Amino acid sequence: MNAEYTRGTVLLHPPHILLLGTRDEARMLRPQLRGGQFKVTHLVHLGSSASAMTVRLMQHDVWLACCTCSREVRHIRQMTPRTPLVICSGKEEEAHIVSMLDAGADDYVFFSCGKQELHARLYGHARRYRASLASSCDVSRRVGPCSVLESEDQQIRLLCKERCVVVREQMLRLTPIECTLLFTLMREGGKVLSHRSLLHAVWGKGYHEEVDYIRVYLHTLRLKLEDDPRHPTYLETITGVGYRFRQPCISW
């Protein structure tokens, strides 16, 4: 990686990074962000007024957060389901990294990460996120005339416009990504969908190799849909290929 990378990949408008961390963490990271032509906003914590800040915060291209636990990641994901979330931490334990990714983080970098590598990662996330926003529609527009999908055994009913799923007569809310992913799988019930086709359908044409994104959201969907998420009966993994919703579904 060299300086030519940054100059050659500058977006028309500089990526807007939300740096979420303490003042000491911000002081540590700001030198790493210099020279990348980023617009950086620093926020010490989300605070109790987080809901009032949601619209402003979601205008950022990437969140760079110094979170220490998966609960904080889940809190962020509730506020902004689609904005790329990069965790920056000094912890190098594999179990901790996996827990943060499982909670909804898109990437994980160390404080010791080189400047050019950090710039490349942030630019990559910002570029794919903007491409996704430009090329994708909301769930309601993708769904078209279909507003309900129901599994063959009638135990799973997806209410697309309401963005919720009825599982064995219990109604559960879905995030926008969960809803779009479940809709995509149920619409093709019984058919195996490749990783790439799911990435394109849910996140947009700018996404190709980010299989971990699907894995994270399949995990949260299984927690909501399956009696035993470790042994799913609806959302099946086809190793090395993709995923499928096992049953055919009817729509109306």
TORKOL-4160 file (C-alpha; in steps of 0.2 Angstrom, whole numbers, padded with zeros to 4 digits, m for minus):
252
<pt num="1" X="0000" Y="0000" Z="0000"/>
<pt num="2" X="0007" Y="0017" Z="m0004"/>
<pt num="3" X="0002" Y="0036" Z="m0005"/>
<pt num="4" X="m0004" Y="0034" Z="m0023"/>
<pt num="5" X="m0018" Y="0023" Z="m0016"/>
<pt num="6" X="m0026" Y="0038" Z="m0006"/>
<pt num="7" X="m0024" Y="0050" Z="m0020"/>
<pt num="8" X="m0031" Y="0038" Z="m0033"/>
<pt num="9" X="m0046" Y="0034" Z="m0022"/>
<pt num="10" X="m0053" Y="0050" Z="m0016"/>
<pt num="11" X="m0071" Y="0051" Z="m0018"/>
<pt num="12" X="m0080" Y="0066" Z="m0025"/>
<pt num="13" X="m0085" Y="0072" Z="m0008"/>
<pt num="14" X="m0073" Y="0067" Z="0007"/>
<pt num="15" X="m0079" Y="0052" Z="0017"/>
<pt num="16" X="m0087" Y="0058" Z="0033"/>
<pt num="17" X="m0081" Y="0048" Z="0048"/>
<pt num="18" X="m0089" Y="0047" Z="0065"/>
<pt num="19" X="m0076" Y="0044" Z="0078"/>
<pt num="20" X="m0084" Y="0037" Z="0093"/>
<pt num="21" X="m0073" Y="0035" Z="0108"/>
<pt num="22" X="m0065" Y="0044" Z="0123"/>
<pt num="23" X="m0054" Y="0060" Z="0121"/>
<pt num="24" X="m0039" Y="0050" Z="0123"/>
<pt num="25" X="m0044" Y="0037" Z="0110"/>
<pt num="26" X="m0048" Y="0052" Z="0098"/>
<pt num="27" X="m0031" Y="0060" Z="0101"/>
<pt num="28" X="m0023" Y="0043" Z="0097"/>
<pt num="29" X="m0033" Y="0040" Z="0081"/>
<pt num="30" X="m0033" Y="0058" Z="0073"/>
<pt num="31" X="m0015" Y="0057" Z="0068"/>
<pt num="32" X="m0019" Y="0040" Z="0059"/>
<pt num="33" X="m0033" Y="0049" Z="0050"/>
<pt num="34" X="m0023" Y="0064" Z="0044"/>
<pt num="35" X="m0019" Y="0064" Z="0025"/>
<pt num="36" X="m0034" Y="0054" Z="0021"/>
<pt num="37" X="m0045" Y="0069" Z="0016"/>
<pt num="38" X="m0058" Y="0063" Z="0028"/>
<pt num="39" X="m0071" Y="0074" Z="0037"/>
<pt num="40" X="m0071" Y="0068" Z="0055"/>
<pt num="41" X="m0084" Y="0071" Z="0068"/>
<pt num="42" X="m0079" Y="0065" Z="0086"/>
<pt num="43" X="m0092" Y="0059" Z="0098"/>
<pt num="44" X="m0087" Y="0054" Z="0116"/>
<pt num="45" X="m0103" Y="0044" Z="0119"/>
<pt num="46" X="m0120" Y="0041" Z="0112"/>
<pt num="47" X="m0129" Y="0048" Z="0128"/>
<pt num="48" X="m0147" Y="0047" Z="0133"/>
<pt num="49" X="m0152" Y="0059" Z="0118"/>
<pt num="50" X="m0146" Y="0046" Z="0105"/>
<pt num="51" X="m0163" Y="0044" Z="0097"/>
<pt num="52" X="m0164" Y="0063" Z="0094"/>
<pt num="53" X="m0147" Y="0062" Z="0086"/>
<pt num="54" X="m0151" Y="0047" Z="0074"/>
<pt num="55" X="m0154" Y="0057" Z="0058"/>
<pt num="56" X="m0139" Y="0067" Z="0060"/>
<pt num="57" X="m0128" Y="0053" Z="0064"/>
<pt num="58" X="m0134" Y="0042" Z="0050"/>
<pt num="59" X="m0127" Y="0054" Z="0037"/>
<pt num="60" X="m0110" Y="0048" Z="0041"/>
<pt num="61" X="m0101" Y="0036" Z="0028"/>
<pt num="62" X="m0092" Y="0026" Z="0042"/>
<pt num="63" X="m0093" Y="0024" Z="0060"/>
<pt num="64" X="m0075" Y="0021" Z="0068"/>
<pt num="65" X="m0079" Y="0016" Z="0086"/>
<pt num="66" X="m0068" Y="0011" Z="0100"/>
<pt num="67" X="m0081" Y="0000" Z="0108"/>
<pt num="68" X="m0076" Y="m0012" Z="0122"/>
<pt num="69" X="m0091" Y="m0024" Z="0122"/>
<pt num="70" X="m0104" Y="m0032" Z="0110"/>
<pt num="71" X="m0118" Y="m0023" Z="0119"/>
<pt num="72" X="m0112" Y="m0006" Z="0113"/>
<pt num="73" X="m0111" Y="m0013" Z="0095"/>
<pt num="74" X="m0129" Y="m0019" Z="0096"/>
<pt num="75" X="m0134" Y="m0002" Z="0103"/>
<pt num="76" X="m0126" Y="0006" Z="0088"/>
<pt num="77" X="m0134" Y="m0007" Z="0076"/>
<pt num="78" X="m0151" Y="m0002" Z="0083"/>
<pt num="79" X="m0148" Y="0016" Z="0078"/>
<pt num="80" X="m0140" Y="0013" Z="0061"/>
<pt num="81" X="m0142" Y="m0004" Z="0054"/>
<pt num="82" X="m0133" Y="m0001" Z="0037"/>
<pt num="83" X="m0119" Y="0012" Z="0040"/>
<pt num="84" X="m0103" Y="0003" Z="0040"/>
<pt num="85" X="m0096" Y="0000" Z="0058"/>
<pt num="86" X="m0077" Y="m0002" Z="0060"/>
<pt num="87" X="m0071" Y="m0006" Z="0078"/>
<pt num="88" X="m0054" Y="0000" Z="0082"/>
<pt num="89" X="m0047" Y="m0008" Z="0098"/>
<pt num="90" X="m0031" Y="m0014" Z="0106"/>
<pt num="91" X="m0038" Y="m0031" Z="0110"/>
<pt num="92" X="m0031" Y="m0045" Z="0098"/>
<pt num="93" X="m0040" Y="m0060" Z="0106"/>
<pt num="94" X="m0049" Y="m0070" Z="0093"/>
<pt num="95" X="m0064" Y="m0073" Z="0104"/>
<pt num="96" X="m0066" Y="m0054" Z="0107"/>
<pt num="97" X="m0065" Y="m0050" Z="0088"/>
<pt num="98" X="m0078" Y="m0063" Z="0084"/>
<pt num="99" X="m0090" Y="m0057" Z="0097"/>
<pt num="100" X="m0089" Y="m0039" Z="0090"/>
<pt num="101" X="m0092" Y="m0046" Z="0072"/>
<pt num="102" X="m0106" Y="m0057" Z="0078"/>
<pt num="103" X="m0114" Y="m0042" Z="0087"/>
<pt num="104" X="m0115" Y="m0032" Z="0070"/>
<pt num="105" X="m0098" Y="m0024" Z="0067"/>
<pt num="106" X="m0092" Y="m0024" Z="0049"/>
<pt num="107" X="m0074" Y="m0023" Z="0052"/>
<pt num="108" X="m0061" Y="m0024" Z="0066"/>
<pt num="109" X="m0044" Y="m0015" Z="0066"/>
<pt num="110" X="m0031" Y="m0013" Z="0079"/>
<pt num="111" X="m0024" Y="0004" Z="0086"/>
<pt num="112" X="m0007" Y="m0002" Z="0079"/>
<pt num="113" X="m0015" Y="m0003" Z="0061"/>
<pt num="114" X="m0004" Y="0007" Z="0048"/>
<pt num="115" X="m0011" Y="0023" Z="0042"/>
<pt num="116" X="m0012" Y="0018" Z="0024"/>
<pt num="117" X="m0021" Y="0001" Z="0028"/>
<pt num="118" X="m0033" Y="0011" Z="0039"/>
<pt num="119" X="m0037" Y="0023" Z="0025"/>
<pt num="120" X="m0039" Y="0009" Z="0013"/>
<pt num="121" X="m0052" Y="0001" Z="0024"/>
<pt num="122" X="m0062" Y="0017" Z="0028"/>
<pt num="123" X="m0062" Y="0022" Z="0009"/>
<pt num="124" X="m0067" Y="0004" Z="0004"/>
<pt num="125" X="m0082" Y="0004" Z="0017"/>
<pt num="126" X="m0087" Y="0022" Z="0012"/>
<pt num="127" X="m0086" Y="0018" Z="m0007"/>
<pt num="128" X="m0097" Y="0002" Z="m0005"/>
<pt num="129" X="m0109" Y="0011" Z="0006"/>
<pt num="130" X="m0112" Y="0025" Z="m0006"/>
<pt num="131" X="m0114" Y="0013" Z="m0020"/>
<pt num="132" X="m0126" Y="0003" Z="m0010"/>
<pt num="133" X="m0137" Y="0019" Z="m0006"/>
<pt num="134" X="m0136" Y="0024" Z="m0025"/>
<pt num="135" X="m0141" Y="0007" Z="m0032"/>
<pt num="136" X="m0153" Y="0000" Z="m0020"/>
<pt num="137" X="m0171" Y="0005" Z="m0015"/>
<pt num="138" X="m0181" Y="0003" Z="0001"/>
<pt num="139" X="m0189" Y="m0013" Z="0005"/>
<pt num="140" X="m0206" Y="m0007" Z="0000"/>
<pt num="141" X="m0200" Y="m0003" Z="m0017"/>
<pt num="142" X="m0191" Y="m0019" Z="m0019"/>
<pt num="143" X="m0206" Y="m0029" Z="m0013"/>
<pt num="144" X="m0218" Y="m0021" Z="m0026"/>
<pt num="145" X="m0236" Y="m0028" Z="m0025"/>
<pt num="146" X="m0231" Y="m0042" Z="m0013"/>
<pt num="147" X="m0233" Y="m0037" Z="0005"/>
<pt num="148" X="m0234" Y="m0054" Z="0014"/>
<pt num="149" X="m0224" Y="m0070" Z="0012"/>
<pt num="150" X="m0228" Y="m0085" Z="0022"/>
<pt num="151" X="m0219" Y="m0102" Z="0024"/>
<pt num="152" X="m0227" Y="m0118" Z="0018"/>
<pt num="153" X="m0230" Y="m0124" Z="0036"/>
<pt num="154" X="m0238" Y="m0107" Z="0040"/>
<pt num="155" X="m0227" Y="m0104" Z="0055"/>
<pt num="156" X="m0217" Y="m0090" Z="0048"/>
<pt num="157" X="m0226" Y="m0075" Z="0040"/>
<pt num="158" X="m0216" Y="m0060" Z="0034"/>
<pt num="159" X="m0225" Y="m0043" Z="0034"/>
<pt num="160" X="m0214" Y="m0033" Z="0022"/>
<pt num="161" X="m0222" Y="m0016" Z="0023"/>
<pt num="162" X="m0223" Y="m0017" Z="0042"/>
<pt num="163" X="m0205" Y="m0023" Z="0043"/>
<pt num="164" X="m0210" Y="m0037" Z="0056"/>
<pt num="165" X="m0211" Y="m0056" Z="0056"/>
<pt num="166" X="m0224" Y="m0067" Z="0064"/>
<pt num="167" X="m0216" Y="m0083" Z="0071"/>
<pt num="168" X="m0228" Y="m0096" Z="0078"/>
<pt num="169" X="m0241" Y="m0082" Z="0082"/>
<pt num="170" X="m0228" Y="m0070" Z="0090"/>
<pt num="171" X="m0224" Y="m0054" Z="0081"/>
<pt num="172" X="m0206" Y="m0048" Z="0081"/>
<pt num="173" X="m0198" Y="m0032" Z="0074"/>
<pt num="174" X="m0185" Y="m0033" Z="0061"/>
<pt num="175" X="m0171" Y="m0021" Z="0056"/>
<pt num="176" X="m0171" Y="m0015" Z="0038"/>
<pt num="177" X="m0157" Y="m0027" Z="0033"/>
<pt num="178" X="m0165" Y="m0042" Z="0042"/>
<pt num="179" X="m0181" Y="m0038" Z="0033"/>
<pt num="180" X="m0173" Y="m0037" Z="0016"/>
<pt num="181" X="m0163" Y="m0052" Z="0019"/>
<pt num="182" X="m0177" Y="m0063" Z="0025"/>
<pt num="183" X="m0188" Y="m0056" Z="0010"/>
<pt num="184" X="m0175" Y="m0061" Z="m0002"/>
<pt num="185" X="m0173" Y="m0079" Z="0005"/>
<pt num="186" X="m0192" Y="m0082" Z="0007"/>
<pt num="187" X="m0196" Y="m0075" Z="m0010"/>
<pt num="188" X="m0185" Y="m0089" Z="m0017"/>
<pt num="189" X="m0190" Y="m0102" Z="m0004"/>
<pt num="190" X="m0182" Y="m0119" Z="m0007"/>
<pt num="191" X="m0169" Y="m0111" Z="m0019"/>
<pt num="192" X="m0151" Y="m0109" Z="m0014"/>
<pt num="193" X="m0145" Y="m0091" Z="m0016"/>
<pt num="194" X="m0126" Y="m0088" Z="m0018"/>
<pt num="195" X="m0117" Y="m0076" Z="m0006"/>
<pt num="196" X="m0114" Y="m0064" Z="m0020"/>
<pt num="197" X="m0133" Y="m0063" Z="m0026"/>
<pt num="198" X="m0138" Y="m0060" Z="m0008"/>
<pt num="199" X="m0125" Y="m0047" Z="m0005"/>
<pt num="200" X="m0131" Y="m0038" Z="m0021"/>
<pt num="201" X="m0149" Y="m0040" Z="m0017"/>
<pt num="202" X="m0147" Y="m0034" Z="0001"/>
<pt num="203" X="m0132" Y="m0022" Z="0002"/>
<pt num="204" X="m0131" Y="m0017" Z="m0016"/>
<pt num="205" X="m0120" Y="m0019" Z="m0032"/>
<pt num="206" X="m0104" Y="m0013" Z="m0023"/>
<pt num="207" X="m0103" Y="m0028" Z="m0012"/>
<pt num="208" X="m0095" Y="m0044" Z="m0018"/>
<pt num="209" X="m0084" Y="m0053" Z="m0005"/>
<pt num="210" X="m0091" Y="m0047" Z="0012"/>
<pt num="211" X="m0099" Y="m0064" Z="0016"/>
<pt num="212" X="m0097" Y="m0060" Z="0035"/>
<pt num="213" X="m0111" Y="m0047" Z="0033"/>
<pt num="214" X="m0123" Y="m0061" Z="0028"/>
<pt num="215" X="m0117" Y="m0072" Z="0042"/>
<pt num="216" X="m0120" Y="m0059" Z="0055"/>
<pt num="217" X="m0137" Y="m0055" Z="0050"/>
<pt num="218" X="m0142" Y="m0074" Z="0047"/>
<pt num="219" X="m0137" Y="m0076" Z="0065"/>
<pt num="220" X="m0149" Y="m0063" Z="0071"/>
<pt num="221" X="m0163" Y="m0069" Z="0060"/>
<pt num="222" X="m0160" Y="m0087" Z="0067"/>
<pt num="223" X="m0162" Y="m0081" Z="0085"/>
<pt num="224" X="m0179" Y="m0074" Z="0080"/>
<pt num="225" X="m0185" Y="m0088" Z="0069"/>
<pt num="226" X="m0178" Y="m0104" Z="0075"/>
<pt num="227" X="m0183" Y="m0115" Z="0090"/>
<pt num="228" X="m0164" Y="m0120" Z="0091"/>
<pt num="229" X="m0153" Y="m0107" Z="0081"/>
<pt num="230" X="m0139" Y="m0120" Z="0082"/>
<pt num="231" X="m0149" Y="m0132" Z="0072"/>
<pt num="232" X="m0160" Y="m0121" Z="0060"/>
<pt num="233" X="m0175" Y="m0129" Z="0052"/>
<pt num="234" X="m0179" Y="m0114" Z="0041"/>
<pt num="235" X="m0163" Y="m0104" Z="0037"/>
<pt num="236" X="m0151" Y="m0117" Z="0030"/>
<pt num="237" X="m0132" Y="m0114" Z="0026"/>
<pt num="238" X="m0126" Y="m0122" Z="0010"/>
<pt num="239" X="m0107" Y="m0123" Z="0015"/>
<pt num="240" X="m0096" Y="m0114" Z="0002"/>
<pt num="241" X="m0111" Y="m0109" Z="m0009"/>
<pt num="242" X="m0124" Y="m0098" Z="0001"/>
<pt num="243" X="m0140" Y="m0100" Z="0010"/>
<pt num="244" X="m0158" Y="m0105" Z="0007"/>
<pt num="245" X="m0175" Y="m0104" Z="0016"/>
<pt num="246" X="m0179" Y="m0122" Z="0016"/>
<pt num="247" X="m0198" Y="m0121" Z="0012"/>
<pt num="248" X="m0207" Y="m0114" Z="m0003"/>
<pt num="249" X="m0217" Y="m0098" Z="0002"/>
<pt num="250" X="m0234" Y="m0091" Z="m0004"/>
<pt num="251" X="m0236" Y="m0072" Z="m0007"/>
<pt num="252" X="m0250" Y="m0060" Z="m0007"/>
